[in-house]
Amino acid sequence: MSSEQPRRGRDTIGAGSAGSPMGSTAAIVIAVVAVVAGFLILRQIRSDDGGAASVPVTAATLPLDTSTGESTAPSVTAAPAVSTSTSFVPTVDGATVVVANASTVDGAAGRLSTALEGQGFTTAEPTNSTAKQEATTILYDPSNTGALAVAQSLGVLINVSIIQEVPSPAPVNGGVLPAGASVVVMLGSDKATLTLEEMATPTTVSGAVTTLPAVGGDSTAPAP
């Protein structure tokens, strides 16, 4: 009886040893299958995403300064606000303006002079023109270096595009500009009855110029 027991013990050990390689082989096969499956799944994901995964860029994904622990991404500054204001600021200094009544409307030159004073222009005593005009024009004396800028500002303010050098003699009462004046508004019939605001509205005029009776005692000449 005692001689049989060791034999059964060896048989049991042998059976256990024979089963161990089979378990290892199964584990290897399972691992290979898992790797292949994972590779196929990853390949399908990359194919669906166009070959690269989209990763949002945030402060957490940017490189850090190892000395401070802060992101090394460049700072972004908002663009400054851009002013859209186009308000016209006329040049009022540098020349004295005289308004000459070239219309048949009494007092038109005086009213425009008062309105221009309210805008900051320096004005001389209004006068009469030696010719009446349908269209308003502006003249300036080129000997005064500031006259053209003032004349151009007047052109924008009252919507007059004809700006010329004043001829000699000047087309105003007496043939000369008032003392100190170097810009003349030849106020025609197109704007004689308008306010300063209304003058800025474009109008169509013939531009005809006719001769007024000589100024100086003739009651047919309009008052400035």
JOBELCOR-V223890 format. One record per backbone hydrogen bond with DSSP energy under -0.5 kcal/mol. NH is the residue of the N-H (numbers start at 1). CO is the residue of the C=O. E is the energy in kcal/mol with one decimal. If there is no record, write none. Layout:
<<NH,CO,E> <NH,CO,E>>
This chain:
<<4,1,-0.8> <5,1,-0.8> <6,2,-0.7> <7,3,-0.5> <8,4,-1.6> <9,5,-1.7> <10,6,-2.0> <11,7,-2.0> <12,8,-2.0> <13,9,-1.9> <14,10,-2.3> <15,11,-2.3> <16,12,-2.0> <17,13,-2.1> <18,14,-2.2> <19,15,-1.3> <20,16,-0.9> <21,17,-0.6> <23,19,-1.3> <24,20,-1.8> <25,21,-2.1> <26,22,-1.9> <27,23,-1.9> <28,24,-2.2> <29,25,-2.3> <30,26,-2.4> <31,27,-2.3> <32,28,-2.5> <33,29,-2.4> <34,30,-2.2> <35,31,-2.3> <36,32,-2.6> <37,33,-2.6> <38,34,-2.6> <39,35,-2.5> <40,36,-2.4> <41,37,-2.4> <42,38,-2.5> <43,39,-2.4> <44,40,-2.0> <45,41,-2.2> <46,42,-2.4> <47,43,-1.9> <48,44,-2.3> <49,45,-1.6> <50,47,-1.2> <51,46,-3.5> <52,49,-0.8> <55,53,-0.6> <56,54,-0.5> <58,56,-0.6> <61,58,-1.1> <62,58,-0.8> <65,70,-3.5> <66,64,-0.7> <68,65,-0.7> <69,65,-3.9> <72,63,-2.5> <83,81,-0.5> <90,88,-0.6> <92,90,-0.7> <96,180,-0.7> <97,122,-3.2> <98,183,-2.6> <100,98,-0.6> <100,185,-2.8> <101,99,-0.5> <101,127,-2.8> <102,100,-0.9> <102,187,-2.3> <106,104,-0.7> <107,223,-1.6> <108,105,-1.5> <110,224,-1.6> <111,107,-1.9> <112,108,-2.0> <113,109,-2.3> <114,110,-2.0> <115,111,-2.0> <116,112,-2.5> <117,113,-2.1> <118,114,-1.6> <119,115,-0.6> <119,116,-0.8> <120,117,-1.6> <121,116,-2.0> <122,92,-0.6> <122,95,-0.6> <123,121,-0.6> <124,97,-2.7> <127,99,-2.3> <129,101,-2.2> <130,171,-1.6> <132,210,-1.8> <133,102,-2.8> <134,208,-2.0> <137,186,-1.7> <138,162,-2.3> <139,184,-2.8> <140,164,-1.7> <141,182,-2.9> <142,140,-0.7> <144,141,-1.7> <145,143,-0.7> <147,144,-1.7> <148,144,-0.5> <150,146,-1.4> <151,147,-2.6> <152,148,-2.8> <153,149,-1.9> <154,150,-2.2> <155,151,-2.1> <156,152,-1.9> <157,153,-2.4> <158,154,-2.7> <159,155,-0.5> <160,155,-2.5> <163,161,-0.9> <164,138,-2.4> <166,140,-2.5> <170,175,-2.3> <172,170,-1.9> <173,128,-2.3> <175,172,-2.7> <181,178,-2.1> <182,96,-2.2> <183,96,-1.6> <184,139,-2.9> <185,98,-2.4> <186,137,-2.6> <186,184,-0.8> <187,100,-2.3> <187,185,-1.3> <188,186,-0.8> <189,133,-2.2> <190,134,-2.4> <191,188,-1.0> <192,188,-0.8> <194,191,-1.5> <199,195,-1.9> <200,196,-0.7> <200,197,-0.8> <201,198,-1.6> <205,203,-0.5> <210,132,-2.5> <212,130,-1.2> <219,217,-0.6> <221,218,-1.4>>
